[in-house]
Amino acid sequence: MDTERHSPAPHFPPRHTIAIVSRGDAAARRDTTAQNSRFVRVFEALAAAGIDAQPAVYDESFADTVRDQLLGVDGVLVWVDPIHQGKTRAALDPLLREVAARGPWVSAHPDVILKMGVKDVLYRTRHLGWGTDTHRYDSAADFRAKFPPRLRAGGPRVLKQNRGNGGQGVWKVEALPDTEAMVRVLHAQRGSFPEDIPLETLMARCERYFGWGGCIIDQAFQPRLPEGMIRCYMSGSKVAGFGQQLIKALVPPPPEGPEAPEAQPGPRIMHGPDALPFRALRRKMEDEWTPQMMTTLGIDPASLPVIWDADFLYGPRDAGGADSYVLCEINASSCFAIPDEAPAAIARTVGTRLQKVR
């Protein structure tokens, strides 16, 4: 008897499938592949972990096609900025909620982003070790009533719209001597100059932020900002690496102007999760601040984004000369570029999440 012909074929469990969503036009949707995508390292790490991944370029003009694609996979990873060339996520987020409700796992889920990937997280977690003097204005009337006396009572403040990226809607505001009517402002977007304008002009300029983001966050300006920013990359609840950069946002440009070489940010220097200079920060993030944030915001471990980052400025040194860290932003919508170690961390987290889904 030919046992080989009659033996049942070996059974292999089906491979998980993932779609990686990013913004682009119709040509990008047609031409983008795993090999030419800017996420090529993530595609490679997922493939090495036995996960099939496909690009899913999104635009509002072909949203139905993207929806159909996402409903055919096991999981969805999303890299789409809150604001990009005038477009927002107003249509994308409901689409992702619908997809998640119909089965596929979505990271970061829009509801999680609304908890941690907005500037309001700075206010809601101000009591944690990463917090500082922070306030929230929930309406234009609230802003007009409370911000002027707060500005006059202390040093410079930083106003932030609730949802944004690339410095959009972030302003350093300083009171000017001998006047309550005028202020000095500097927008965080690249190419901005300091302006001396009426306080009323600033308030009118910021009113539109209540319509898009629902609130404005007000933090004390950190005087050590010129020393640089530390970006702590997280995959789930574990540190995946660090980025260190001398930033120029909210730093007045040199006399040569905002386009001069001296006005440009320094290179972002990437480090792995075990980098010695950030050992204390890693311990704080993994053992204290991330669990405390999850409790405060009501986020369970399985809902943390597969990749997100917490941006820190240096705060005051303690009595022993050690640095403290002040949270200035969390990015959960589109965290990229990432350290070399991060794609493997993403793949591990995705694999764990998908096993639980299955």
N, C-alpha and C positions, 0 to 999 in steps of 0.2 A: 504493500500500500504506500502510495506517495504521500507521506505525512506532511511534507513541506507544503504541497499544494492545498491540503485541507486544513492546515493550521490557521487559526484566526490571525488576522493582521494585528500587529502590535498597536496599542492605543496610546496616543500622545495627547495630553491635554492641549486644547487650543491656546495659541499665544494671545496674550492681551494686546489690544490695539489702543493707541493713543493718538489724538489729534492735537497739534500745537497751533494755537490761534494767534495770529498777528495781523496788524492792519496793513492793507495794501490795495492797489487798484486791480482792475480786471487782468492786466498784463502780468502783474505779480502773481495773481492767483493761477494763471495759466502756466507760468514759467518756473515758479518756485519748486524746488525739490529738496529732499533732505540733505543732498550733497552741496547745494549752492545757497542754502539758507544760512542766515547769520546764527542760527541755533544748531549748526552742524555738530558741534561737540555734544550737545544734549541729545540729538538724534543718535549719535554714535554710542553714547553711554546707555541709552535705553535699549538699543539693539544688542549691546553686550550683555544686558541683563535679561534678554529674551523677550523684549517688549517691542512690538511693531509700532512705529510712529510715522505719522504723515502730516505734512504741512496743511494748514487750513487758513488761507489768507482771507481776511474779512473786510468787507465794506458794506455800508448800508444799502448800496445799490444792488447787491446780490446776496442779501441776508438770508433769503429763503433757501438758496443753494447751500450756504454754510450750515444752516440749521439741519438740513437733510443729512449732510456729511457728519455732523456731530452726533446725531441720533444713531448713527451706525457704528460707533466706537464704544469702547468700555470706559474711557476716561478722556478728559479734556484739560490741557494746560493752556493758560491764557497769558499772553504778553501784549497788552494793549494799554497805552497811556490814557489817563483821564481826559487829557486835552491834547489833540494833535492836529495842527494846521486848521484850527477852528472847529474841528469835529470832537464830539464828546462820546461817552459811553452810554448816552441816554437810550439808544436803541439796542445796543449790544447786551447790556445787563439784563433786561427782561428776557432776551433770547436765551442767555445762559441759565437764567432761573428756570425757564421752561424745559431746557434740555436736562438740567439736573433733576427736575421733578419727574422726568420720564425715564430715568434710569442711569445714564452715564454719570460718572463722578466728575466734578468740575473743581479745578483749583487754579487760581483762588476764586472761590464762590463770591459773587457780588455782595451777598449779605455779610460775609466775613470782611471783605474790603471796607464796607461801610462801618465796621466796628474798629478796625485797626489800621487800615490804609488811608485814613483821612487825618487832617490836622486836629480834629476833635480828640483824637487819642492823646494828644499832648495835655489837654485839659483833664480828661477822664482819668489819666494815670499820673497826674502831677504829684500825687502823694508817694509814688514809688521813688526808689533811690536815684532814678534818672530824671526826676522832675525838677522844675524851677518855678519861679514866680510867673504863673500862667492864668489867663482869664479868657472867658468866652462871652461873645456878644451874639444874642439870638435874634436880634432885629436891628434895623437901622435906628430906631428910637433908642434902644438900649445902648448902641454904639455911640450915638451922639451925646447921650447923657453921661456915660461913665468913662469913655476914653480920654477926653480932654483933661479932667482933673488927675487921672492916673498918669498921664504923660507929664504934666507939670510937677507932680509930686516926686518923680524919680528920674532915672536916667533914660537913655534911649530905649525904645520899644520896637518889637518886630511884629507886624500884622501879617496874618496868613489866611488866605481864603481856604475853605475847608477841603476842596478837591482841586488839585492842580499838580503840575510838574514843570521841571525846567525853570524854576524861579518865578513862574507866572503867578501874579497875585500875592507876592511876598514883598513887603515894604519895611525898610528900616525908617523909623520916624524919630526925629529929635526936636525937642523944644528949642526955640531960638531965644537968646537973651533979650530982655526989655520989650517983649511982645507976647501976647497970648494968641494973636490972630494968625501968626505965620509959623510954619514948621519947615524943617529940612527933611526931605524924603529921598530915598534911594531905592529904586526897584531892583529886585534880585536878578532879573533877566539880564543876560549878557548884552553889553553895549550901552548900559544905562548910565546916566549922569546924575549926580545929586541935583536936586531942585529945591529952591526956597519958594514955597507956595502957601496960599491961605489954607489954614486948617480945614475950612469949609470945602475947599476944592478937593482935598484928600478924602474927606468923608463922602462927598458926592461920587468920587471916583470909585470908592469901595462898596457903594450900596448895591451894585449889581451882584456882588458875591453872595448876598443873602438869597437871591433867586436861584443860583446854581448850586451852592453848597450848603445853604441853610444857616451858616454861622460864620463868624470871623474869630480866629484865635489870636490872642495877644500875649506874647512872651517878652520877658526882659532880654535885651540884647546881651550877648555873651562877649565880653571884651577880648577873650582869647581866640576869637574866630580866626584872626590871621595866622594862628599856629596850625590851622588845618582841621579837617573833618575825618573821622574814622567811620567807615561804613562796615557794619557787622552783618555779614550774610548768614542767613539762617535757612535750613531745610527742615521744615517742621519745627521741632523744639531744640534742634542741635545746630551748633555753629558750623558753617560750611567754609568759612574763610573771612578775610578782612580786606578792605581797601582803604588806603590812606592817601589823602590828596590835600594840597594847598589850594583852597578855593578862593575865588575872588568875588563871589556874590556878596553883596552888602558891604564890600570894601571899596571906598572911593577910588576911582581910576587915577593913574598918575597924570601929570600935566600933559603928557603926550596924547592922552585920550583913551577911551575904552577899547580901541582896536590895537593899541600898542602892544608889543610883546610882553611888556611888564604887567599888563592888565589881564593876561590870559591865565587860566588856572593851570596849576602844575599837573604833571602826569599822575594818573591814579596808579599807585603802586600796590599790587595785589600780594596778599600773604595767605598761607594756608591756615587752617583752624588752630594749629599748634604753635603759631608764631609767638615767641617769647614776649615781645613788647605788649601783647594784648592778652596775656594769660589771665590777668585779673578781670579784664572786661569779659572774657569768655566765661569765667566762673560766675560772674554776676548775671550774665544773660541766661545761662543754662540753668543755674541753681536757684536764682531769685527772681529776676525781673520778668522773664518770659512766663513762668508759672503764675506770678502775681498779676501780670497783664491778662492772662487767660481767665483767671478768677474774676478780675474786675470787669472784663468785657463780656463774660459769658461765652467763651470760645473753648470747645473741647479739643483735645490733642489731635484727633483725626481731621479736624477742620482747618488747622493751621496750614497756610500755603506751603507748597512744596519748595518754593523759593521766595524769600522776602528779605528785606534788609532794614536795619535800624541805623539811622544816621546820628552820630554823636559829635558834639563840639566839646572841647575841653572846658570844664567848669573850674571853680576855685580849687586850688591845692589845699589839702588838709594840713593839720598841724605838723605832720611828719614830712610834708613835701610831696605826698603822692597825689596824682591826678584824680579828679572826679570827672564824671561824664554827664553831659546834659543832652537828652534826646531832643532833636530838632525835627525829625520826620521819620515815618515808617513808609516804605515803599512796598506795596503788595500787589499792585496792578501790573507793573511791567519792570521787574527787577533785572536789569541787564545793562552793561556787561557784568560778568561774574568771574570769580577766581577759577584757576585751573582745576581745583579740587571740587568745585561745585557741581559740574554735570554728573559725576559719579554719585555724589550725595543725593542729587535729584532723583537719579534712577533708583537708588535704594529706597528712598521715601515713596516713590511712585509704586514700586513693586510691593512694598508693605501695604499700602492703601488698597491696591487692586486685589490683593489676596483676601483682604477683609471684605471687599465688595463682592467678590465671587463666592 
